[in-house]
Amino acid sequence: MAETANSTLRISSARPQITRTIMERTGLDQDVLTDLVHSFYGRIRSDPVLGPIFDSRISDWPPHLERMVSFWSSVALMTGQYHGAPVPKHANLPITWAHFERWLDLFRDTAHEVCTPQGAAHVIERAERIARSLNMAVEDTARRDDNAIPSLR
C-alpha cells in the first residue's frame, strides 16, 4: 500500500515502493486522479469537436469514468489497477491527429488546474505518449482499409 503524508488514502499497488515514490514526488494520489479524470471528461463532453465523438460511443458515463480513473492510476502511479486494451477501442474511430491535439490541449489545461506542477508534468508526459500511440493505431488501421491501395515504398 502506498500513502502520502497529506493523504490517508491507501492505493493498492502491484509495485508499492514505486507507487509511493511517485506519489511523494508528484503529489498525485487517487483523489487527485479522480478529480483530474472527472474534470477532464467534463470538458470533453462540452467540447464542440470532441463531445459528439465521445457521446456517440459512451452512453453510461459513470462506469467509463471509473475505468479511466483506474487507467490513469495505472499509467501515472504504476498501480496495476487497469486491465484493458485501449488501442482496439480507439483504432477505428473517425479521428485525426487534430482530434488528439484538441484532446491534449484539454488534458493539459485540466492537469495544470488540478495537479501540482510536478504532477501535471508527470501526467501530461504520459498523455502525450498515449496520444501518439493511439494516433499511430488509428493511422495504421486506416491504411489497412480494404479499399486502400497498398504502398510499395
Secondary structure in CASP SS format (residue, H / E / C, confidence):
PFRMAT SS
TARGET T0000
AUTHOR 0000-0000-0000
METHOD secondary structure of the structure
MODEL  1
M C 1.00
A E 1.00
E C 1.00
T C 1.00
A C 1.00
N C 1.00
S C 1.00
T C 1.00
L C 1.00
R C 1.00
I E 1.00
S C 1.00
S C 1.00
A C 1.00
R C 1.00
P H 1.00
Q H 1.00
I H 1.00
T H 1.00
R H 1.00
T H 1.00
I H 1.00
M H 1.00
E H 1.00
R H 1.00
T H 1.00
G C 1.00
L C 1.00
D C 1.00
Q H 1.00
D H 1.00
V H 1.00
L H 1.00
T H 1.00
D H 1.00
L H 1.00
V H 1.00
H H 1.00
S H 1.00
F H 1.00
Y H 1.00
G H 1.00
R H 1.00
I H 1.00
R H 1.00
S H 1.00
D C 1.00
P C 1.00
V C 1.00
L H 1.00
G H 1.00
P H 1.00
I H 1.00
F H 1.00
D H 1.00
S C 1.00
R C 1.00
I C 1.00
S C 1.00
D C 1.00
W H 1.00
P H 1.00
P H 1.00
H H 1.00
L H 1.00
E H 1.00
R H 1.00
M H 1.00
V H 1.00
S H 1.00
F H 1.00
W H 1.00
S H 1.00
S H 1.00
V H 1.00
A H 1.00
L H 1.00
M C 1.00
T C 1.00
G C 1.00
Q C 1.00
Y C 1.00
H C 1.00
G C 1.00
A C 1.00
P H 1.00
V H 1.00
P H 1.00
K H 1.00
H H 1.00
A H 1.00
N C 1.00
L C 1.00
P C 1.00
I C 1.00
T C 1.00
W H 1.00
A H 1.00
H H 1.00
F H 1.00
E H 1.00
R H 1.00
W H 1.00
L H 1.00
D H 1.00
L H 1.00
F H 1.00
R H 1.00
D H 1.00
T H 1.00
A H 1.00
H H 1.00
E H 1.00
V H 1.00
C C 1.00
T C 1.00
P H 1.00
Q H 1.00
G H 1.00
A H 1.00
A H 1.00
H H 1.00
V H 1.00
I H 1.00
E H 1.00
R H 1.00
A H 1.00
E H 1.00
R H 1.00
I H 1.00
A H 1.00
R H 1.00
S H 1.00
L H 1.00
N H 1.00
M H 1.00
A H 1.00
V H 1.00
E H 1.00
D H 1.00
T H 1.00
A H 1.00
R H 1.00
R C 1.00
D C 1.00
D C 1.00
N C 1.00
A C 1.00
I C 1.00
P C 1.00
S C 1.00
L C 1.00
R C 1.00
END
